[in-house]
């Protein structure tokens, strides 16, 4: 046993040796570099999902030559030559929904056990550049113009016929018809 103790004393670590020193971080460089400014994480949308936005992050709303309730004629696409009335306007991508134009088939699943599934036709939006304002009286499509009346009111008119489009009666009629359709849809649901 004495021999064993003497061998341990000869192996004792002195304060001058390398193993006796406390670990100091200055001897080895840091493995990970600390970042002073945190990186921002940006969620990227697909190109077709992005909407052009203003600096305040609101979507850009495009001005269109047509308004709700206008009678228009389709000038290009599958339904070229058909006439209908605008029922909805989507401003951020310049599209309009025209009644009985650009009908698409939609398959609807049954919601209840008793109710069967069905195939319905819905009106899909088309781009506003594919429609022209239409005069029902003279049956002609025309570009839109703007002029100021004698009383100082600025109105839209058809360039070919000179017919004034904007009037209080037309606007009220279009709004009432839209309210009736939304009420009818709500009643059937």
C-alpha positions in Angstrom: 0.0 0.0 0.0 2.9 2.3 0.7 4.2 1.8 -2.7 0.9 2.8 -4.2 0.7 6.0 -2.2 4.3 7.0 -3.2 3.4 6.5 -6.9 0.3 8.8 -6.5 2.4 11.5 -4.8 4.9 11.4 -7.7 2.0 12.0 -10.1 0.5 14.9 -8.2 -0.2 17.9 -10.4 1.6 21.0 -9.5 0.1 24.5 -9.9 2.7 25.3 -12.6 1.7 22.5 -14.9 -0.6 22.8 -17.8 -3.3 20.6 -16.3 -3.4 22.6 -13.1 -4.3 25.9 -14.8 -7.9 27.0 -15.0 -9.4 27.1 -18.5 -9.2 30.5 -20.1 -11.3 31.3 -23.2 -8.5 33.5 -24.6 -6.5 30.4 -25.5 -9.0 29.1 -28.1 -11.0 31.3 -30.6 -14.8 31.2 -30.3 -16.5 28.6 -32.5 -19.6 30.6 -33.3 -19.5 34.2 -34.3 -22.1 36.4 -32.6 -24.3 38.4 -35.0 -24.7 42.1 -34.1 -27.9 42.7 -36.1 -30.5 40.0 -36.2 -31.6 38.8 -39.7 -35.2 39.5 -40.7 -37.2 36.5 -41.9 -39.3 37.3 -45.1 -42.1 35.0 -46.2 -42.0 34.9 -50.0 -45.2 34.5 -51.9 -45.4 33.0 -55.3 -45.4 35.4 -58.2 -49.1 34.9 -59.0 -50.1 35.3 -55.3 -48.4 38.7 -54.9 -50.5 41.9 -55.2 -48.8 45.1 -56.1 -48.8 47.2 -52.9 -48.2 50.9 -52.1 -45.5 51.8 -49.6 -48.1 51.6 -46.7 -48.7 47.9 -47.7 -52.3 48.5 -49.0 -53.1 46.9 -52.4 -53.0 49.2 -55.4 -56.6 49.8 -56.6 -56.8 50.4 -60.3 -59.2 52.9 -61.9 -61.6 51.3 -64.4 -63.7 52.7 -67.2 -66.7 50.8 -66.0 -68.8 50.9 -62.9 -71.4 48.7 -61.1 -74.6 48.5 -63.1 -73.1 49.5 -66.5 -74.3 47.6 -69.6 -71.2 46.2 -71.4 -70.3 44.2 -74.5 -67.6 41.6 -74.4 -65.0 42.4 -77.1 -62.6 39.5 -76.7 -62.5 36.0 -75.3 -64.8 33.0 -75.5 -68.0 35.1 -75.0 -67.1 37.7 -77.6 -70.1 39.7 -78.8 -72.4 39.0 -75.8 -74.0 41.8 -73.8 -74.6 41.9 -70.1 -74.7 44.1 -67.0 -71.8 44.4 -64.5 -72.8 42.8 -61.1 -69.5 43.0 -59.3 -66.2 44.9 -59.5 -62.8 43.6 -58.2 -60.5 46.6 -58.1 -57.2 45.2 -57.1 -56.8 43.1 -60.2 -59.1 45.1 -62.6 -61.7 42.4 -63.1 -65.5 42.5 -63.4 -68.3 40.0 -63.1 -70.9 40.3 -65.9 -74.3 38.7 -65.6 -74.7 35.5 -67.7 -71.1 35.9 -69.2 -68.1 33.6 -68.6 -70.1 30.8 -67.0 -68.0 28.2 -65.3 -69.1 24.8 -63.9 -68.7 24.2 -60.2 -69.2 20.8 -58.5 -70.7 21.3 -55.0 -70.6 18.6 -52.4 -73.6 17.8 -50.3 -73.6 19.5 -46.9 -76.2 17.3 -45.2 -77.0 13.6 -45.6 -80.4 14.4 -47.1 -79.1 17.0 -49.6 -77.6 15.7 -52.8 -74.4 17.1 -54.4 -75.0 19.3 -57.5 -73.3 20.9 -60.5 -73.9 24.6 -60.7 -72.9 27.4 -63.1 -71.2 30.4 -61.7 -70.2 33.7 -63.3 -66.4 34.0 -63.3 -64.7 37.4 -63.5 -63.1 38.7 -66.7 -60.6 41.5 -67.2 -62.1 45.0 -67.6 -60.1 45.6 -70.7 -62.1 42.8 -72.4 -65.4 44.8 -72.1 -66.7 48.0 -73.7 -69.6 50.1 -72.7 -72.8 49.4 -74.7 -75.7 51.6 -75.7 -79.0 49.6 -75.5 -81.0 52.2 -77.5 -78.6 52.4 -80.5 -77.1 48.9 -80.1 -73.5 50.0 -80.4 -70.4 49.6 -78.3 -68.3 52.7 -77.6 -65.4 54.0 -75.6 -66.1 56.1 -72.6 -65.5 59.9 -72.4 -65.7 62.4 -69.5 -67.2 65.9 -69.7 -68.5 68.5 -67.3 -72.1 69.6 -67.6 -73.4 73.2 -67.2 -74.2 72.7 -63.5 -70.5 71.7 -62.9 -71.2 68.0 -62.5 -68.6 65.7 -64.2 -70.2 62.7 -66.0 -69.2 59.8 -68.2 -70.6 59.6 -71.7 -70.4 57.3 -74.8 -68.1 58.7 -77.4 -69.9 57.3 -80.4 -73.5 58.3 -79.4 -73.0 61.1 -76.9 -75.3 59.3 -74.5 -74.7 60.2 -70.8 -74.1 57.1 -68.7 -73.9 58.5 -65.2 -77.2 59.4 -63.6 -78.5 59.1 -60.1 -81.4 56.8 -61.2 -79.1 54.3 -62.8 -76.8 54.1 -59.8 -79.7 53.7 -57.3 -81.3 50.9 -59.5 -78.0 49.0 -59.7 -77.5 49.2 -55.9 -81.1 48.0 -55.2 -80.7 45.1 -57.6 -77.5 44.0 -55.9 -79.2 44.2 -52.5 -82.1 42.1 -53.8 -79.7 39.4 -55.1 -77.8 39.2 -51.8 -81.0 38.9 -49.9 -82.2 36.1 -52.2 -79.0 34.2 -51.7 -79.1 34.7 -48.0 -82.7 33.4 -47.9 -81.9 30.3 -49.9 -78.9 29.4 -47.7 
